[in-house]
Amino acid sequence: MRDLPKVELHLHLEGAAPPALIRDMARRARIDIGGIFDAEGNYAFRDFAHFLKVYEAATSVLTTPDAYYRLTRAVLGESAQNGVIYTEAFLSPDFCGGADLHEWRDHLAAIATAAAEAEAEDGIAMRAIVTCIRHFGPEQARATALCAAETAGDFVTGFGIAGAETVHAPRDFAYAFDMAREAGLGITAHAGEWAGPESVRAALADLRPARIGHGVRAIEDPRLVEELAERGTVLEVCPGSNIALGLYPRWRDHPIGHFHDRGLRVTVSTDDPPFFRTSMRREYDRLADAFGWDEGVFTTLARTAAEAAFCDDATRARILKRLDKPHD
């Protein structure tokens, strides 16, 4: 199962930055990013609020298009080594040029170039989901949505929201999401991670996403679980992230097992892998240990992800063909 082809829908590009890369960039730029690493050189944080601060400190060294080129090559190289054949990465113009459209275009071009090289050399395809940051506020989200709408196309294919779930309500971002939807972008939204099942209901009602990022707190509302199954809403589940941040104490306690048993459309992703000491191979291994899932289950999860991906039909067909190949 470790070598099965994998599809990942929930990966924050900056959050996947190898610590060594961030340290090197900080040293070269002479930027003091404080004590964000432990004695072993890994990212160190106390809780989710502190995680956001460490995340933004690490991101502060990514100040040029070239830095994002290097980041993208490193992240996609690591993903490919873990068997990922297609990934969708969250990108925020707030970090890539301060939501200035001109600066965003330059950063995006560097990321797209790196992605094209990785696809040619490592066999991994990438698409971008432009993401507004919830705790930056609704007005900033509109600027982010404009960047997304103006660059929507073959590479930028989705729009979403991340950040602190307890700040603002989903309806506050409805205008930004309407802009993105009118530009033809696929819609996803983080919900049901640090806020309860009511946050999932609010996101569904006010943002109308095809996918929910995390969504695990839906387990606390059995009726919502039924509704998600009936709707066919795809959940971008990141078990290792949830466990590392203390939402659940053990892998066997994670609700993904219950969701799968109830027929929900679940997928598996890593979120911010170096922060949570995980990888797609580790996610597969731990889920197999916790729930006894076999190759067939993981292939089904990957197919669900491919079917829910924000990509064109030709790309989807290629992904599905590669997923089926081990069974030929």
N, C-alpha and C positions, 0 to 999 in steps of 0.2 A: 504493500500500500504506500510505502514511502516514496516510490517512484511513479505513482499514478499522476497523470497530468491534472493540474489543478487550475481553477478559475477563482480569482479574488476580486470582490467588488467593493471592499471597504478598507482602503489603505490611504493614510495621510502621508503625502510625499515627504514633507518635512519631518513628520513623526517617525519615518522609516530611515532617517539619516543615521548611518553608522557613527557611533561616538568618536571613533578615531578621525573620521572625516571632519566632524565639527571642531574637534580640538585643533586639527591642522589648519583649518580655515581661520579659526580665531587667532592662532599664533601668527599666521602670515599677515592677517589684517591688523594685528596688535589690538584686538578687542578683548576686554576683560569680561568674560561671561559668568564670573563668580564660581562658587563651589557647586556646580550642577552634576559632578561626577563623584562616584564612590572611590574607595581605595583601589578597586580593581579596574577602574576606568569606565564603568557603566554609568548610565544616567541614574541619578538618585533623587527621590522625592518622597514626601511623607503621606500625602493624600491627593485627592483629585485636584483640589484648589492649588496645591503646591506643584502638582504635575503640570498644570496649565502654565505656571510661571517658569518652570524649567524648560518646557516646550518652547515658550516664546523667547527665552534667553538663548536657547540653541539656535532658533530660527534667526536671531538677530545677526548672525555672522553670514547669512545668505543674502548678500547685498547686491549681487550683480547677476546678469544673465549667465555668465560663465560659471558662477557658483552653482546655479540651478542646473546647468548642463552636467557638471561633475556629480551633483547630487543624484540626478535622474539616472545616470549611467551606473552609479554605485547601487542604488536601490533596485533597479531592474536586473542588474547582474546577480544580486543576492536572491531576488525572487525566482529568477530562472534556475538557479542552483537548487532551489527547493521544489522544482517541478511545476512552477506556475507558467502557464502558456498564454494567459490573458489576464490583465489586471486593469482596474479602474482606480485612478489615484485622485484624491481630493487635493485641489490647488486653490489657494486664496490670493486674489490680487492684492489683498491687504498686506500680505507678506512679499508678494512679487511686484514691487514697485509702488506700494502705497495706494493701490486702487486707481492710479493714474493710467488712463487708457493707453497712452503712448508707451509708458514704462512697462505696462502689462504685456503689450504686444511683443516687446523685445525679450522679456523673460519667457513668454510662452513659446516664442520661436526657438529659443535655446533648448527648452524642455522637449519640444516636438522633434528637434534634430536628434537629441540624445535618444529619444524613444524610437525613432526610425532606425538608428544605428543598432540599438539593442535588439530590435525585431530581426534585422538582417543577420546579426552575429549570434544572438542567443535564442532566437525563436520565440521571444515573448512579445506579445502585442499589448499596447497600452492605449487607453483613452482617458481623457481628463474630465473630471467633474469640478466645475468652478464652485467654490464654497464660501458663503458668507459666514462671518463669525458672530454668533448670537450675542455675546456680551459686548461686542462693538456697537450694537444698536441698529435699529431699523433704517436710519438714514444712510449709514455706511453700507448697509446691505443693498440699498438701491444702487449705489455706485458700483458695488461688486456685480450686481445683476446686469448693469449696463455693460461692464467689461465682458461678461459672459455672452450677452446677446450679440455684441459687436464682433465676437470671435467664434461664434458657434459654427460648427462645420464637421469635417471628418474627424478631427482630433478632439475638440471640445464638444462633448456630446451630452453632458449632464449638468445639473445645478442642484446644490444642496445647502444645508446649514449645519454647522457644528458649534462647539463651544459650550459654555455653561448653560445647561438646560433650565436652571432655576431663575434665569434673568429674561425678562420680557415673555410675551405669549406668542405662540405661532401666528396668530392673526395679525400681529404687528408687522410681520414680514410678508403678508399676502401680496402686497404690491410688487415686491421684488420677485416673488415666485411667479406672478402673472407675467412679468416681463420675460422671464426665462422660458416659461411655457410657450408664450407667443413666438419666441425665437426657435421653437422646435426642440428644446432641450428636454431630456428625460429628468424626472424629478425624484429626489430622495431627500429624507430629512432625518437627522438624529433625534430620537425620542425614546422614552422608556428605558433610559440608562440610569440617570441620577434623579429624574422625576418619575413619578409612578405611572400606572396605566392611563391616568387621565391625560398625561402628556401625549401618549400615543393617539388617544381619541381626538385631542385637539389638533394634532398634526394632520391626521387623516381628514378632519372636517375643514380646516382652514388652509392647508397647503396642498391637499390632494396629491400626495406622492404615490408613485408606483411601488416604491420601496421604502422601508423604514430602517435606518441605521440603528443597530442594537435591538431595541424593542423588547428586551427581555423582561422588563417589569410588567408586561402584559400578563405574565403568569399569575399575577395577583388578582386578576379579574377573569374568571372562567368564561363569562359571556363575551368578553373582548377576544379571548383566544378563539372562540367559535366564529366570531365575526371576521377575524383575520383569515381564518381558514376559508370561510365562505367568499370573502372578497378576492382571495388569491394574492393578497399583499405579500411581497417578498421581504423577508427579514434578513438583513446583513448582520449575522451574529458573529461576535468576536469573543469566544469563550475565554481564551487565555487572558485577554485584556480585562474582562469582568472579574476574573478570579484574582489577578494581580492587584487590582484596585479594591478588592475586598467586598464586591457585591455578593459573591458566593464563596463559601469556605473551601469547597472541594469540587473537582471536575464532575463527580457523580451527582452533585447537587445542582449543577447548572441546568436551567430549564430547556436547553436545546433538545435534550432527550425527550422530554414531554411534548415539545412542539412537533418534533419529527413523528412521534407516535400518533399525534392528533391530526396529522396530515397537513400541517402548515408548510408553506414554501420557504424553507430555511436554507441559508448558505453559510459558508465558513470563511472568515477572514481574520487578519492579524491586527488590524487597527494601527498600532504604532509599535511594530515588533521589537526593536531594540530596547525600548522603554520597558516592555513587559517580558523581556527575555524569552521571546517566542519566535516561531517561524511557521510557515504553512505545514512543513513536515511535522513539527512538534504538535501543532493543533490536531493533525490527523492521528498521530500516535496516541495522544492523550485521550482523544474521543473514542478511539478503538478500545483502549484499556477501560475507560469508564462505562461505555455502553455496549461493548461487544460488537460494534459496527464492523462490517466486512467490506470488501472491495466494492460490492454492489451498491451499498449505501453511499459510499463516498462518490462513486460515479454518478449516482442520482443527484447528490448535492451539487456536484460540478455541472451537471446538465441543467439543473435549476438555475444556477448562476449564469450559465451561458445564455439560457433563454431569456433571462431578465436583464442581460447586459444592455447598456446604452450604446449600441453599435449598429452599423448597417447590416443588412441581411447577409451580404456576401461574407463579411467577417464572422458573423455568427455561424454560418454554415461551415466555415473552415475550422472554427473552434470545436463545434459538435463532431466534425469528422475526426479530429485529433483525439477527442474524448472516447470515441467509439473504437479507435484503432486497436487498443489493447485487447478488445474482445473479438477482433476479426478471426 
